[in-house]
Amino acid sequence: MKMSRFRDTGVTFYEDDRGGGPFKIRIGGTSEFVSNVDPNWERAWPPGKVDVVIGWENPLALTYETMDSAIKAAVQVWDIEGFHTSIESSVCITGHPNKAAAVDIKHSS
């Protein structure tokens, strides 16, 4: 499986995951997941705010039903904060390293 990058951003994903949602947005190699994206938050300049939570199973972590909606949100994260992100599917497919890691996190609590 080949990892893809969305245009000229820090958003990465596996094209083979498309259709395997729901999806979450992981902040670049950490255990932090996006919990809020507000592109219009005016207390920053330029406007925008991103909140994160720790842990795959955190109920505050946002989930996206489609890969396209997750990519759109991750691009907003890139535009607002410049964070590198990866789109991860919550469906486990044997042999997929990204999904195996997500399952390990999910069952480690």
Secondary structure, 3 states (H helix, E strand, C coil): CCEEECCCCCEEEEHHHCCCCCEEEEECCCCEEEEEEECCCCCCCCCCEEEEEECCCCCCCCCECCHHHHHHHHHHHHHHHCCCEEEEECCCCCCCHHHHHHHHHHHCC
